[in-house]
């Protein structure tokens, strides 16, 4: 199967384009971003135009093939539990 360049679903800052390029070439995304910033400074912003073009052209990665990314959900607390926790925090002045 042929390897395709896609936008990264895990290493994204804006659109995942540079993260996808880094995954395609097998390098660290941070190094790819540093190279992009360096080239933007040296080449008077021309890579920014190239980035916008790639962001429009490169397809998004299929979410089924993306690596597992766990989302964090804060546990729900009832009003009584929140009041009790707030009261305990306010009453604990023994350190002073």
C-alpha positions as CSV (number, residue, x, y, z in Angstrom):
1,X,0.0,0.0,0.0
2,X,1.3,3.4,-1.0
3,X,2.0,6.0,1.8
4,X,-0.2,9.2,1.5
5,X,0.5,12.6,3.0
6,X,-2.5,13.6,5.2
7,X,-3.1,16.2,7.8
8,X,-2.2,15.0,11.3
9,X,-5.0,14.3,13.7
10,X,-2.7,14.1,16.8
11,X,0.1,16.6,16.1
12,X,-1.8,19.7,15.2
13,X,-1.4,23.3,16.1
14,X,-3.7,25.0,13.5
15,X,-4.7,22.6,10.7
16,X,-2.3,19.7,11.2
17,X,-0.5,20.3,7.9
18,X,3.0,20.5,9.3
19,X,2.3,17.6,11.7
20,X,1.2,15.6,8.7
21,X,4.3,16.5,6.8
22,X,6.4,15.4,9.8
23,X,4.6,12.1,10.0
24,X,5.0,11.5,6.3
25,X,8.8,12.0,6.5
26,X,9.1,10.3,9.9
27,X,10.5,13.3,11.8
28,X,9.5,15.0,15.0
29,X,6.8,17.6,14.5
30,X,8.6,20.1,16.6
31,X,11.6,19.9,14.3
32,X,9.4,20.4,11.3
33,X,7.8,23.5,12.9
34,X,11.2,25.0,13.7
35,X,12.3,24.4,10.2
36,X,9.1,26.1,8.9
37,X,9.7,29.2,11.1
38,X,13.3,29.4,10.1
39,X,12.4,29.2,6.4
40,X,9.7,31.8,6.9
41,X,12.2,34.2,8.3
42,X,14.9,33.5,5.7
43,X,12.6,33.4,2.6
44,X,10.5,36.5,3.6
45,X,7.3,34.6,4.4
46,X,7.0,32.5,1.2
47,X,6.5,29.3,3.2
48,X,3.4,30.9,4.8
49,X,1.9,31.0,1.3
50,X,3.0,27.4,0.7
51,X,1.4,26.4,4.1
52,X,-1.9,28.0,3.2
53,X,-1.9,26.2,-0.2
54,X,-1.1,22.8,1.5
55,X,-3.8,23.4,4.1
56,X,-6.3,23.6,1.3
57,X,-5.0,20.8,-0.8
58,X,-3.8,18.0,1.6
59,X,-6.7,15.8,2.7
60,X,-7.6,15.2,6.4
61,X,-6.5,11.8,7.8
62,X,-9.2,9.2,8.2
63,X,-10.2,9.2,11.8
64,X,-10.4,5.4,11.8
65,X,-6.6,5.2,10.9
66,X,-5.6,7.9,13.4
67,X,-3.9,6.8,16.6
68,X,-6.1,6.5,19.7
69,X,-6.5,9.8,21.5
70,X,-8.2,9.7,24.9
71,X,-10.4,12.6,25.8
72,X,-10.6,13.8,29.4
73,X,-13.9,14.5,31.0
74,X,-14.2,16.1,34.5
75,X,-16.3,14.0,36.8
76,X,-19.7,15.6,37.5
77,X,-20.3,16.7,41.1
78,X,-23.6,17.5,42.6
79,X,-24.4,20.8,44.2
80,X,-24.2,19.3,47.7
81,X,-20.7,17.8,46.9
82,X,-19.5,21.2,45.7
83,X,-20.8,23.0,48.7
84,X,-19.2,20.5,51.1
85,X,-15.9,20.8,49.3
86,X,-16.1,24.6,49.4
87,X,-16.9,24.6,53.1
88,X,-14.0,22.3,53.9
89,X,-11.6,24.5,52.0
90,X,-12.8,27.6,53.9
91,X,-12.6,26.0,57.3
92,X,-9.1,24.7,57.0
93,X,-7.0,27.5,58.5
94,X,-5.0,25.3,60.9
95,X,-1.8,26.0,59.0
96,X,-1.6,29.6,60.1
